[in-house]
């Protein structure tokens, strides 16, 4: 068969499918139902991603979506004007075929006022490209419009598509005209109440207006304000929808079989719930049985089964859902919450800020879930990273020192997420130009409260980053559980048992310095010892310690706190950080006058800490007299105990580890593990427990420089760092990497992770 023959056959098949669709529309008794049944055939015929059928609301001169194939909930209303594509087509009563809706020049060629409202794409998380719209007209009456969006092959809608959709619009126009003529005396939802003089027309209009203003169902206003009974409202709804009325009953059995596999947020958003099986039919309670999109979605969930719809009040349906699913909040997934957020964003545009406070709103659930999920994964930090434009907001968490992507959120919700976090942290939601700091305590259902330190930072593009540090709330880790080697443990314990002197723990941010200091304080904490701590912030609390939070804003800094401590009969003083000359001078002075002082430094190694302090202007003789030890620390990711794999390393791998250690002589002296056929190392694999990372948890790598007599003499002579390091190694110090290599041979970690946290 040649090319022309195939093309002709394809066109004949196309025309046949079009004729079938038009015949079904023409013969349909119920236009809405036939559109639901034909949606796949129509979109398939035109190879379109989405279909929307609009009808005209003459009173408001608007197009109203009567049927749409997208996932969004709620009707779409578009003014009949030249400002929108469908509105322009209806206004001009002519077909519009656009290749790229984001091409302003193409739109201006059709009409100077024509614009594409990009917010629809942002709200829906969908990208519109090609659009074909044809007005539905019969006897010169504008009755609606048919809109096709995006050809699946990315091409423009063809001339054949234009002819076919015009033909379909003509058939649809006849159907709409006939339906409109038959619906002149359209009944209302509350006719029963009006006809029985329970309510006047004026009272009903006022109730409808109040309901719109208060964003409540009309039925709720009728019951609360006008004291109309639920039974009368039920009779009126039943008469209008021609289905039974279902009223909430707390004794209704849970239809477990019917609920299996259903998503709770989906039922809440669409306002429906299965109630029971009755005469081989599934009884469904729904707030609007005439909402064909909802009905179609529900039917697709119970494919092949007979359904019987009952009408019910929205609040009663939500109560049924709560009754049937006692733990619905725990079941919502991130995707379901985002879906709910899209629906709320569409339906509640007038008072968005109120949804930042309502506990059941999707943005509140979303932020809570981000925090709880991060907490459950053992995260130390949560990073909210918005980007300008349409790029998604990235949620990253730091687990065991490494950042991982937790979730990506559509860009349209970035401001709501940041504003909700600001509200929780008691920050100014209007201020977006300056950094802000705050604190959150999240009441976690069924577990301990989660405490977070919050920082907001304005970033490029007019957006704000948020970083939340999850503060440690557990017990202090025992000193013998933080990963010390025997030598380091014995030397460190010997130092903290001294009655006076100076101890430093050094390392970068997030290396566990404060945790190690608290472990040390826990070791010496007893009723005979008075311990003061100055911290910023107080992250770990211990009974027996008098802990103070410094506040730079009011001038209460570490130096001020230390001066106060010295007047408060201390035995031990712990200072969160010695970051300036004044604080360090007071610390050295305190250690020389009979107090044990512990603090941290932001330096990379133990010998480097000495030169840093001397460069700050410390007296080398006083400092040498005061120093007991300096502990450099890093946290290395450990292999997952559940899935790590044992293996026999090759000789070359063994020798490479020794070279990383330093030399064969040093290795034989300190480690002395020969290469044999029985030598076993471990490597990562990945499992559900470690989220397929191969690593779970962290342990310390340590470099402990003891304040020996030789080191003190070198400090007094202001010796350079190389000489200090050489002497410390002679005194028995292991470098951070050497400690890491020893932990590799112990089966705790691998070389990749050791290299990530230390150089030497």
C-alpha positions as CSV (number, residue, x, y, z in Angstrom):
1,X,0.0,0.0,0.0
2,X,1.5,3.3,-1.0
3,X,1.7,6.5,1.0
4,X,-1.4,8.1,-0.5
5,X,-3.5,5.0,0.1
6,X,-2.5,4.9,3.7
7,X,-3.3,8.6,4.1
8,X,-6.7,8.1,2.5
9,X,-7.5,5.1,4.8
10,X,-6.5,7.1,7.8
11,X,-8.7,10.0,6.8
12,X,-11.7,7.7,6.3
13,X,-11.2,6.2,9.7
14,X,-10.9,9.7,11.2
15,X,-14.2,10.7,9.6
16,X,-15.9,7.5,10.8
17,X,-14.8,8.1,14.4
18,X,-15.9,11.7,14.2
19,X,-19.3,10.7,12.8
20,X,-19.7,8.1,15.6
21,X,-19.0,10.8,18.3
22,X,-21.4,13.3,16.7
23,X,-24.2,10.7,16.4
24,X,-23.8,9.8,20.1
25,X,-24.0,13.4,21.1
26,X,-27.0,14.0,18.9
27,X,-28.8,10.9,20.3
28,X,-27.9,11.4,24.0
29,X,-30.7,11.9,26.5
30,X,-28.3,13.2,29.1
31,X,-25.6,15.4,27.6
32,X,-23.4,15.5,30.7
33,X,-23.2,11.7,30.9
34,X,-22.4,11.3,27.2
35,X,-19.6,13.8,27.5
36,X,-18.0,11.8,30.3
37,X,-18.4,8.6,28.3
38,X,-17.0,10.2,25.2
39,X,-14.1,12.1,26.7
40,X,-11.4,9.5,25.8
41,X,-12.8,9.1,22.2
42,X,-12.8,12.9,21.7
43,X,-9.3,13.5,23.0
44,X,-8.1,10.4,21.1
45,X,-9.6,11.6,17.9
46,X,-7.8,14.9,18.1
47,X,-4.7,13.5,19.9
48,X,-5.3,16.1,22.5
49,X,-4.2,16.0,26.2
50,X,-7.2,17.9,27.5
51,X,-10.8,18.8,26.6
52,X,-13.0,21.4,28.1
53,X,-16.7,22.1,27.2
54,X,-17.9,25.5,28.3
55,X,-21.5,26.7,28.4
56,X,-22.7,30.3,28.6
57,X,-23.9,31.9,31.8
58,X,-25.9,34.7,30.3
59,X,-26.6,36.5,33.6
60,X,-22.9,37.1,34.2
61,X,-21.7,37.0,30.6
62,X,-19.2,34.2,31.4
63,X,-18.2,30.9,30.0
64,X,-18.6,28.1,32.7
65,X,-16.9,24.8,32.4
66,X,-19.6,22.1,32.1
67,X,-17.2,19.3,31.5
68,X,-13.4,19.1,31.6
69,X,-11.0,16.2,31.4
70,X,-8.2,17.7,33.6
71,X,-7.5,16.7,37.2
72,X,-8.5,20.0,38.8
73,X,-11.5,20.2,41.0
74,X,-14.1,23.0,40.8
75,X,-15.6,24.9,37.9
76,X,-13.8,27.3,35.6
77,X,-15.4,30.7,34.9
78,X,-14.0,32.9,32.1
79,X,-15.4,36.3,31.0
80,X,-16.7,36.5,27.4
81,X,-14.1,39.1,26.4
82,X,-11.0,39.4,24.3
83,X,-8.7,39.0,27.4
84,X,-8.6,35.2,27.3
85,X,-8.4,32.6,24.5
86,X,-11.8,30.9,25.1
87,X,-13.4,34.2,26.0
88,X,-12.1,35.8,22.8
89,X,-13.3,32.9,20.7
90,X,-16.8,33.3,22.2
91,X,-16.7,37.0,22.0
92,X,-15.7,37.1,18.3
93,X,-17.7,33.9,17.5
94,X,-14.8,32.5,15.6
95,X,-12.4,29.6,15.8
96,X,-9.0,30.3,17.3
97,X,-6.0,27.9,16.7
98,X,-2.8,28.9,18.6
99,X,0.5,27.2,18.2
100,X,2.1,28.5,21.4
101,X,0.1,30.3,24.0
102,X,3.3,31.7,25.6
103,X,4.1,33.6,22.3
104,X,2.8,37.1,22.9
105,X,3.3,38.0,19.3
106,X,1.0,35.2,18.1
107,X,-1.7,36.2,20.6
108,X,-1.4,39.9,19.6
109,X,-1.9,39.0,16.0
110,X,-5.3,37.6,16.9
111,X,-6.3,40.4,19.2
112,X,-4.2,43.2,20.9
113,X,-5.9,42.5,24.2
114,X,-5.5,38.8,24.1
115,X,-3.4,37.3,26.9
116,X,-2.8,33.8,28.3
117,X,-3.4,33.6,32.1
118,X,-0.3,31.7,33.2
119,X,-1.6,31.2,36.7
120,X,-3.8,28.3,35.5
121,X,-0.7,26.4,34.6
122,X,1.0,27.3,37.8
123,X,-2.0,26.2,39.9
124,X,-2.5,23.0,38.0
125,X,1.2,22.0,37.6
126,X,0.5,21.6,33.9
127,X,2.1,23.3,30.8
128,X,-0.3,24.6,28.1
129,X,1.2,24.9,24.6
130,X,-1.3,24.5,21.7
131,X,-4.9,25.5,22.0
132,X,-7.8,25.0,19.6
133,X,-11.1,26.7,20.6
134,X,-14.3,26.9,18.6
135,X,-17.5,28.6,19.8
136,X,-20.7,26.6,20.1
137,X,-23.4,28.5,18.2
138,X,-27.0,27.5,17.1
139,X,-29.5,29.9,15.4
140,X,-27.0,32.7,16.0
141,X,-27.1,32.1,19.8
142,X,-23.8,31.7,21.6
143,X,-24.2,28.6,23.7
144,X,-20.7,27.8,24.7
145,X,-17.3,26.7,23.4
146,X,-15.1,23.6,22.9
147,X,-11.5,23.9,23.9
148,X,-8.8,21.3,23.0
149,X,-5.3,21.7,24.7
150,X,-1.9,20.3,23.5
151,X,-1.6,17.8,20.8
152,X,0.3,14.7,22.1
153,X,2.8,14.8,19.3
154,X,3.6,18.5,20.0
155,X,2.4,19.7,16.6
156,X,-0.2,22.4,16.0
157,X,-3.8,21.4,15.5
158,X,-4.4,20.8,11.8
159,X,-6.9,22.1,9.3
160,X,-8.7,18.8,9.5
161,X,-8.9,19.2,13.3
162,X,-10.4,22.6,12.8
163,X,-13.1,21.3,10.4
164,X,-13.9,18.4,12.7
165,X,-14.2,20.3,15.9
166,X,-16.4,22.8,14.1
167,X,-18.7,20.0,13.0
168,X,-18.8,18.7,16.5
169,X,-19.6,22.1,17.9
170,X,-22.6,22.4,15.6
171,X,-24.0,19.1,16.9
172,X,-23.3,20.1,20.4
173,X,-25.0,23.4,19.8
174,X,-28.2,21.7,18.7
175,X,-28.1,19.5,21.9
176,X,-27.4,22.5,24.2
177,X,-30.2,24.6,22.5
178,X,-32.7,21.8,23.0
179,X,-31.6,21.2,26.6
180,X,-31.8,24.9,27.3
181,X,-35.3,25.2,25.9
182,X,-36.5,22.2,28.0
183,X,-35.0,23.7,31.1
184,X,-36.8,27.0,31.2
185,X,-38.6,26.1,34.4
186,X,-35.6,24.7,36.1
187,X,-36.3,23.5,39.7
188,X,-34.1,24.7,42.6
189,X,-32.4,22.9,45.4
190,X,-34.6,24.5,48.0
191,X,-38.0,24.4,46.3
192,X,-39.5,22.1,48.9
193,X,-38.6,24.6,51.7
194,X,-40.0,27.6,49.7
195,X,-43.2,25.8,48.6
196,X,-43.9,24.8,52.1
197,X,-43.4,28.4,53.4
198,X,-40.6,27.3,55.7
199,X,-38.5,30.0,54.1
200,X,-39.1,33.1,51.9
201,X,-37.3,33.9,48.7
202,X,-35.8,36.9,50.3
203,X,-34.4,34.9,53.2
204,X,-33.0,32.3,50.9
205,X,-31.2,35.0,48.8
206,X,-29.7,36.5,52.0
207,X,-28.6,33.1,53.2
208,X,-26.9,32.4,49.8
209,X,-25.1,35.7,50.0
210,X,-24.0,35.1,53.6
211,X,-22.8,31.6,52.7
212,X,-20.6,33.1,49.9
213,X,-19.2,35.7,52.2
214,X,-18.5,33.2,55.0
215,X,-17.3,30.5,52.5
216,X,-19.7,28.0,54.0
217,X,-22.3,25.7,52.4
218,X,-25.7,27.3,52.0
219,X,-27.2,24.4,53.9
220,X,-25.0,25.1,57.0
221,X,-26.1,28.8,57.0
222,X,-29.8,27.8,56.7
223,X,-29.4,25.5,59.7
224,X,-27.3,27.8,61.9
225,X,-28.8,31.2,61.2
226,X,-32.4,30.5,60.1
227,X,-32.9,27.3,62.2
228,X,-34.1,25.2,59.3
229,X,-34.1,21.6,60.4
230,X,-31.8,19.1,58.8
231,X,-34.8,16.9,57.9
232,X,-36.4,19.7,55.9
233,X,-33.2,20.4,54.1
234,X,-32.8,16.7,53.4
235,X,-36.2,16.4,51.9
236,X,-35.6,19.4,49.7
237,X,-32.2,18.1,48.5
238,X,-33.7,14.6,47.9
239,X,-36.6,16.0,45.9
240,X,-34.2,18.1,43.8
241,X,-31.6,15.5,43.1
242,X,-34.2,12.6,42.9
243,X,-32.1,10.4,45.2
244,X,-32.4,9.5,48.9
245,X,-31.0,11.8,51.6
246,X,-28.2,10.3,53.9
247,X,-27.9,11.7,57.4
248,X,-24.8,11.2,59.6
249,X,-25.2,8.4,62.1
250,X,-22.3,7.8,64.5
251,X,-23.3,4.1,64.8
252,X,-22.8,3.4,61.1
253,X,-20.6,0.4,60.6
254,X,-17.3,1.0,59.0
255,X,-17.5,-0.3,55.4
256,X,-13.9,-1.6,55.5
257,X,-14.1,-3.6,52.2
258,X,-15.4,-0.5,50.3
259,X,-12.7,1.8,51.8
260,X,-9.8,-0.5,50.9
261,X,-7.5,1.2,48.5
262,X,-9.3,4.6,48.6
263,X,-7.4,7.8,49.4
264,X,-8.7,9.7,52.3
265,X,-7.8,13.2,51.0
266,X,-9.4,12.3,47.7
267,X,-12.7,11.6,49.4
268,X,-12.4,14.7,51.5
269,X,-11.6,16.9,48.5
270,X,-14.4,15.5,46.3
271,X,-16.8,15.4,49.3
272,X,-18.0,11.8,49.0
273,X,-17.8,8.5,50.9
274,X,-19.0,4.9,50.4
275,X,-21.5,4.0,53.1
276,X,-22.5,0.3,52.6
277,X,-23.5,-2.4,50.2
278,X,-27.3,-2.7,49.6
279,X,-29.0,-5.1,47.2
280,X,-25.7,-5.7,45.3
281,X,-25.2,-2.0,44.9
282,X,-22.7,0.3,46.6
283,X,-24.4,3.2,48.3
284,X,-22.3,6.4,47.9
285,X,-23.0,9.6,49.9
286,X,-22.1,12.7,47.9
287,X,-22.8,16.4,48.3
288,X,-23.8,17.0,44.6
289,X,-25.0,14.0,42.6
290,X,-25.3,16.2,39.5
291,X,-21.6,16.9,39.5
292,X,-20.8,14.7,36.6
293,X,-17.0,15.0,36.9
294,X,-17.1,13.8,40.5
295,X,-19.6,11.0,39.6
296,X,-17.3,9.9,36.7
297,X,-14.2,9.8,39.0
298,X,-16.1,7.7,41.6
299,X,-17.5,5.3,38.9
300,X,-14.0,4.8,37.6
301,X,-12.9,3.7,41.1
302,X,-15.7,1.1,41.3
303,X,-15.5,-0.1,37.7
304,X,-18.0,-2.8,36.8
305,X,-20.0,-2.3,40.0
306,X,-23.5,-0.8,40.4
307,X,-23.6,2.4,42.4
308,X,-26.5,4.1,44.2
309,X,-25.9,7.7,45.0
310,X,-27.4,9.4,48.1
311,X,-27.2,13.2,48.7
312,X,-25.7,14.3,52.0
313,X,-24.6,17.5,53.6
314,X,-20.9,18.3,53.3
315,X,-20.3,18.3,57.1
316,X,-22.1,14.9,57.4
317,X,-19.8,13.4,54.7
318,X,-16.7,14.7,56.5
319,X,-18.0,13.3,59.7
320,X,-18.5,9.9,58.0
321,X,-14.9,10.0,56.8
322,X,-13.6,10.8,60.3
323,X,-15.7,8.0,61.7
324,X,-14.5,5.5,59.1
325,X,-10.8,6.6,59.2
326,X,-9.8,7.5,62.7
327,X,-6.2,8.1,61.7
328,X,-6.8,9.9,58.4
329,X,-4.1,12.5,59.1
330,X,-1.4,9.8,59.4
331,X,-2.4,8.3,56.1
332,X,-2.0,11.3,53.8
333,X,0.9,11.1,51.4
334,X,2.9,14.0,50.1
335,X,1.2,13.7,46.7
336,X,-2.3,13.6,48.3
337,X,-1.5,16.7,50.4
338,X,-0.2,18.6,47.3
339,X,-3.4,17.6,45.5
340,X,-5.5,18.9,48.3
341,X,-3.4,22.1,48.3
342,X,-4.1,22.6,44.6
343,X,-7.8,22.3,45.2
344,X,-7.8,24.7,48.1
345,X,-5.7,27.2,46.1
346,X,-8.3,27.1,43.4
347,X,-11.4,27.3,45.6
348,X,-10.2,29.7,48.2
349,X,-8.5,32.7,46.5
350,X,-10.2,35.4,48.6
351,X,-8.8,34.8,52.0
352,X,-5.6,32.8,51.5
353,X,-4.0,33.9,54.7
354,X,-6.6,32.1,56.9
355,X,-5.6,28.8,55.4
356,X,-2.1,29.3,56.9
357,X,-3.6,29.0,60.4
358,X,-6.3,26.3,59.9
359,X,-5.0,23.0,61.2
360,X,-6.9,21.0,58.5
361,X,-5.7,23.0,55.6
362,X,-3.3,21.4,53.2
363,X,-0.4,23.9,53.6
364,X,-0.4,23.2,57.4
365,X,-0.5,19.4,56.7
366,X,2.3,19.8,54.1
367,X,4.7,21.7,56.4
368,X,4.0,19.4,59.3
369,X,4.6,16.3,57.1
370,X,7.9,17.8,55.8
371,X,9.1,18.3,59.4
372,X,7.9,14.9,60.7
373,X,9.3,13.0,57.7
374,X,12.6,14.7,58.1
375,X,12.6,14.0,61.9
376,X,11.7,10.3,61.3
377,X,14.6,10.0,58.8
378,X,17.1,11.3,61.5
379,X,17.7,14.6,59.8
380,X,19.7,17.4,61.4
381,X,18.5,20.1,59.0
382,X,15.7,20.9,56.6
383,X,16.3,23.2,53.7
384,X,13.4,24.9,51.8
385,X,14.9,26.1,48.6
386,X,12.5,28.1,46.3
387,X,13.5,29.2,42.8
388,X,12.1,32.1,40.8
389,X,9.8,31.5,38.0
390,X,8.1,28.1,37.5
391,X,10.9,25.9,38.8
392,X,9.8,23.7,41.6
393,X,10.7,24.4,45.2
394,X,13.2,21.8,46.4
395,X,13.0,20.4,49.9
396,X,16.3,18.9,51.0
397,X,17.3,17.3,54.3
398,X,20.7,16.7,55.8
399,X,21.0,13.1,57.1
400,X,24.3,11.9,58.6
401,X,26.0,15.0,57.2
402,X,24.8,14.6,53.6
403,X,22.0,16.5,51.9
404,X,19.3,14.5,50.2
405,X,16.2,15.6,48.2
406,X,13.1,14.9,50.3
407,X,10.5,16.4,47.9
408,X,9.9,18.9,45.1
409,X,6.9,21.2,45.5
410,X,5.2,23.1,42.6
411,X,6.4,26.7,42.5
412,X,3.0,28.1,43.0
413,X,2.9,27.0,46.6
414,X,6.4,28.3,47.7
415,X,5.1,31.5,49.3
416,X,2.5,29.6,51.3
417,X,5.0,27.1,52.6
418,X,7.4,29.9,53.7
419,X,4.6,32.0,55.2
420,X,3.3,29.0,57.2
421,X,6.8,28.3,58.6
422,X,7.1,32.0,59.5
423,X,3.8,31.8,61.4
424,X,4.9,28.7,63.3
425,X,8.2,30.4,64.2
426,X,6.4,33.7,65.2
427,X,8.2,35.7,62.5
428,X,7.0,38.6,60.4
429,X,5.3,37.1,57.3
430,X,5.3,40.4,55.5
431,X,9.1,41.1,55.9
432,X,10.8,39.4,52.9
433,X,13.9,41.6,52.5
434,X,15.8,40.8,55.7
435,X,16.9,37.5,57.3
436,X,14.9,36.4,60.3
437,X,15.4,33.9,63.1
438,X,12.9,32.0,65.2
439,X,12.0,28.8,66.9
440,X,9.3,26.1,66.3
441,X,8.0,23.5,68.7
442,X,5.9,21.0,66.8
443,X,3.6,19.0,68.9
444,X,4.1,15.5,67.5
445,X,1.1,13.2,67.9
446,X,2.1,10.0,69.7
447,X,5.8,11.1,70.2
448,X,8.1,13.7,71.6
449,X,7.7,17.3,70.5
450,X,10.0,18.4,67.7
451,X,12.0,21.6,68.4
452,X,13.5,23.5,65.5
453,X,15.6,26.6,65.1
454,X,14.5,28.5,62.0
455,X,16.4,30.9,59.8
456,X,14.9,32.7,56.7
457,X,17.2,34.2,54.1
458,X,16.2,36.4,51.1
459,X,17.7,34.9,47.9
460,X,18.0,35.8,44.3
461,X,14.8,36.3,42.4
462,X,12.7,37.7,45.2
463,X,12.3,34.4,47.1
464,X,13.2,33.3,50.6
465,X,15.1,30.2,51.7
466,X,14.3,28.6,55.0
467,X,16.7,26.4,57.0
468,X,15.3,24.6,60.0
469,X,17.8,22.9,62.4
470,X,16.2,20.1,64.3
471,X,17.5,20.5,67.9
472,X,18.6,17.4,69.8
473,X,16.1,16.5,72.5
474,X,17.3,13.1,73.6
475,X,19.6,12.0,76.4
476,X,23.3,12.9,76.2
477,X,25.4,10.2,74.5
478,X,27.7,8.4,77.0
479,X,31.3,9.3,76.5
480,X,32.3,5.7,75.7
481,X,29.7,5.6,72.9
482,X,30.9,8.4,70.7
483,X,33.7,6.4,68.9
484,X,36.8,7.1,70.9
485,X,39.8,4.9,70.4
486,X,41.2,3.5,73.7
487,X,44.1,5.9,73.8
488,X,41.9,9.0,73.0
489,X,39.2,7.9,75.5
490,X,41.7,7.5,78.3
491,X,43.5,10.8,77.6
492,X,40.2,12.7,77.3
493,X,38.8,11.3,80.5
494,X,42.1,12.0,82.3
495,X,41.7,15.7,81.2
496,X,38.1,16.2,82.2
497,X,38.8,14.8,85.6
498,X,41.3,17.6,86.3
499,X,40.2,20.2,88.8
500,X,41.2,23.1,86.6
501,X,42.6,23.7,83.1
502,X,41.4,24.4,79.6
503,X,39.9,21.8,77.1
504,X,38.9,22.6,73.6
505,X,36.9,20.5,71.1
506,X,37.4,21.8,67.5
507,X,35.9,21.2,64.1
508,X,33.6,22.7,61.5
509,X,29.9,23.4,62.1
510,X,27.9,20.2,62.5
511,X,30.8,18.0,63.6
512,X,29.3,17.2,67.0
513,X,31.4,19.5,69.1
514,X,28.6,20.5,71.5
515,X,27.4,16.9,71.8
516,X,30.9,15.8,72.8
517,X,31.2,18.6,75.4
518,X,27.8,17.5,76.9
519,X,29.0,13.9,77.0
520,X,32.1,15.1,78.9
521,X,29.9,17.2,81.3
522,X,27.6,14.2,81.9
523,X,30.6,12.1,82.9
524,X,31.7,14.6,85.6
525,X,28.2,15.8,86.6
526,X,27.4,15.1,90.2
527,X,26.0,16.8,93.3
528,X,29.4,17.8,94.4
529,X,30.2,19.8,91.3
530,X,28.8,23.1,90.2
531,X,28.6,23.4,86.4
532,X,27.6,26.5,84.5
533,X,27.1,26.5,80.7
534,X,26.7,29.4,78.2
535,X,25.2,28.2,74.9
536,X,23.7,29.7,71.8
537,X,21.3,28.1,71.6
538,X,20.7,25.6,74.5
539,X,20.2,22.4,72.4
540,X,20.8,19.7,74.9
541,X,19.6,19.9,78.5
542,X,20.9,18.0,81.5
543,X,19.7,17.9,85.1
544,X,22.4,19.3,87.4
545,X,23.7,21.8,84.9
546,X,22.9,25.5,85.2
547,X,22.4,26.3,81.5
548,X,22.3,29.9,80.2
549,X,21.2,31.0,76.7
550,X,23.2,34.0,75.5
551,X,21.4,36.7,73.6
552,X,23.6,38.9,71.3
553,X,20.6,41.3,70.6
554,X,20.6,42.6,74.2
555,X,24.4,42.5,74.6
556,X,24.5,39.3,76.7
557,X,27.3,37.5,74.9
558,X,29.6,34.7,75.9
559,X,32.1,37.0,77.6
560,X,29.3,38.6,79.7
561,X,28.1,35.1,80.7
562,X,31.6,34.0,81.7
563,X,32.1,37.1,83.9
564,X,28.8,36.3,85.6
565,X,29.8,32.7,86.1
566,X,33.0,33.7,87.8
567,X,31.0,35.5,90.4
568,X,28.7,32.5,90.8
569,X,30.9,29.9,92.5
570,X,31.6,27.6,89.6
571,X,33.7,24.4,89.5
572,X,33.2,23.8,85.8
573,X,32.4,26.3,83.0
574,X,31.4,25.3,79.5
575,X,31.2,28.0,76.8
576,X,29.5,27.2,73.5
577,X,32.3,28.9,71.5
578,X,35.4,31.0,72.0
579,X,35.1,33.2,69.0
580,X,36.8,36.4,70.1
581,X,39.8,37.6,72.1
582,X,37.8,38.7,75.1
583,X,36.0,35.4,75.7
584,X,39.2,33.4,75.2
585,X,41.1,35.6,77.6
586,X,38.5,35.2,80.3
587,X,38.4,31.4,79.7
588,X,42.2,31.2,80.1
589,X,42.1,33.4,83.2
590,X,39.3,31.3,84.7
591,X,41.2,28.0,84.1
592,X,44.3,29.5,85.8
593,X,42.3,30.5,88.9
594,X,41.0,27.0,89.7
595,X,38.2,26.2,87.3
596,X,37.8,23.6,84.6
597,X,36.8,25.4,81.4
598,X,35.6,23.6,78.3
599,X,34.8,25.2,74.9
600,X,34.8,24.8,71.2
601,X,36.7,26.3,68.3
602,X,36.1,26.4,64.6
603,X,39.4,25.1,63.4
604,X,40.4,22.1,61.3
605,X,42.9,20.3,63.4
606,X,44.2,20.2,67.0
607,X,47.7,21.7,66.3
608,X,46.0,24.5,64.2
609,X,43.9,25.5,67.2
610,X,47.0,26.4,69.1
611,X,48.3,28.8,66.4
612,X,44.8,30.2,66.0
613,X,44.6,31.1,69.7
614,X,48.1,32.6,69.7
615,X,47.2,34.6,66.6
616,X,44.2,36.0,68.5
617,X,46.7,37.6,70.9
618,X,46.7,35.1,73.8
619,X,49.7,35.1,76.1
620,X,51.6,32.0,75.2
621,X,52.8,31.4,78.8
622,X,49.3,31.6,80.3
623,X,47.8,29.5,77.5
624,X,50.5,26.9,77.8
625,X,49.9,26.6,81.6
626,X,46.1,26.3,81.1
627,X,45.9,23.8,78.2
628,X,45.0,20.2,79.1
629,X,44.0,18.9,75.7
630,X,42.6,19.8,72.3
631,X,40.3,17.4,70.6
632,X,39.6,17.7,66.9
633,X,36.5,15.9,65.7
634,X,34.6,14.9,62.6
635,X,31.5,12.8,62.1
636,X,31.8,10.0,59.6
637,X,28.9,8.1,58.1
638,X,28.9,4.5,59.3
639,X,27.9,1.5,57.3
640,X,24.4,0.2,57.7
641,X,24.5,-2.7,60.2
642,X,21.6,-4.3,58.5
643,X,22.9,-4.6,55.0
644,X,26.7,-4.0,55.0
645,X,28.6,-6.7,53.2
646,X,31.8,-8.4,54.3
647,X,34.5,-9.1,51.8
648,X,38.1,-10.0,51.5
649,X,40.1,-7.0,50.2
650,X,42.8,-7.4,47.6
651,X,46.5,-6.8,48.5
652,X,46.6,-3.6,46.5
653,X,43.5,-2.2,48.4
654,X,45.1,-3.2,51.7
655,X,48.4,-1.4,50.8
656,X,46.4,1.7,49.6
657,X,44.8,1.9,53.0
658,X,48.2,1.8,54.7
659,X,49.5,4.5,52.4
660,X,46.5,6.6,53.4
661,X,47.4,5.9,57.1
662,X,50.9,7.3,56.6
663,X,53.5,4.6,56.5
664,X,53.9,0.9,57.0
665,X,56.0,1.6,60.1
666,X,53.3,3.8,61.7
667,X,50.6,1.3,60.8
668,X,52.5,-1.7,62.2
669,X,53.2,0.3,65.4
670,X,49.6,1.6,66.0
671,X,47.3,-0.9,64.3
672,X,49.3,-4.0,63.4
673,X,46.7,-5.8,61.3
674,X,48.6,-8.0,58.7
675,X,47.3,-9.0,55.4
676,X,46.0,-12.6,55.5
677,X,43.4,-14.7,53.8
678,X,41.1,-14.1,56.8
679,X,41.2,-10.3,56.6
680,X,37.7,-8.9,56.3
681,X,36.5,-5.4,55.5
682,X,33.0,-4.1,54.9
683,X,31.3,-2.2,52.1
684,X,27.8,-0.6,51.6
685,X,24.9,-2.3,49.9
686,X,21.6,-0.5,50.7
687,X,18.3,-1.6,52.2
688,X,15.0,-0.2,53.3
689,X,16.3,0.6,56.8
690,X,19.0,2.9,55.4
691,X,16.8,4.1,52.5
692,X,19.1,2.3,50.1
693,X,22.1,4.5,51.0
694,X,24.2,1.8,52.5
695,X,25.0,4.0,55.4
696,X,23.1,4.6,58.7
697,X,24.2,6.8,61.5
698,X,27.5,8.5,62.2
699,X,30.4,8.1,64.6
700,X,33.3,10.4,65.6
701,X,36.8,10.6,64.2
702,X,39.2,12.1,66.7
703,X,42.6,13.7,66.9
704,X,43.6,14.4,70.5
705,X,46.5,16.6,71.3
706,X,47.5,16.3,74.9
707,X,49.0,19.2,76.8
708,X,52.3,17.5,77.5
709,X,55.3,19.3,78.8
710,X,57.0,19.2,75.4
711,X,53.9,20.7,73.8
712,X,53.7,23.4,76.5
713,X,57.3,24.4,75.8
714,X,56.6,24.7,72.1
715,X,53.6,26.9,72.8
716,X,55.7,29.2,75.0
717,X,58.2,29.6,72.2
718,X,55.4,30.3,69.7
719,X,56.5,27.3,67.5
720,X,55.0,26.9,64.0
721,X,52.2,24.4,63.3
722,X,54.5,21.8,61.6
723,X,56.7,21.5,64.7
724,X,53.6,21.3,67.0
725,X,52.1,18.5,64.8
726,X,55.4,16.5,64.7
727,X,55.7,16.7,68.5
728,X,52.0,15.7,69.0
729,X,52.5,12.7,66.8
730,X,55.6,11.7,68.8
731,X,53.5,12.0,71.9
732,X,51.1,9.5,70.5
733,X,48.5,11.6,68.7
734,X,46.7,10.0,65.8
735,X,45.5,12.2,63.0
736,X,41.8,12.3,62.0
737,X,42.5,10.2,58.9
738,X,44.5,7.7,60.9
739,X,41.6,7.3,63.3
740,X,39.3,6.8,60.3
741,X,41.5,4.1,58.8
742,X,41.5,2.2,62.1
743,X,37.7,2.4,62.0
744,X,37.7,1.0,58.5
745,X,39.6,-2.0,59.7
746,X,37.1,-2.3,62.6
747,X,34.3,-2.6,60.0
748,X,32.5,0.7,60.9
749,X,33.0,2.7,57.7
750,X,34.8,2.9,54.4
751,X,37.5,5.0,52.8
752,X,35.1,7.0,50.7
753,X,33.4,8.5,53.8
754,X,36.6,9.0,55.7
755,X,38.0,11.0,52.8
756,X,34.9,13.2,52.7
757,X,35.4,14.5,56.2
758,X,39.2,14.8,56.6
759,X,42.3,15.5,54.6
760,X,45.1,14.3,56.8
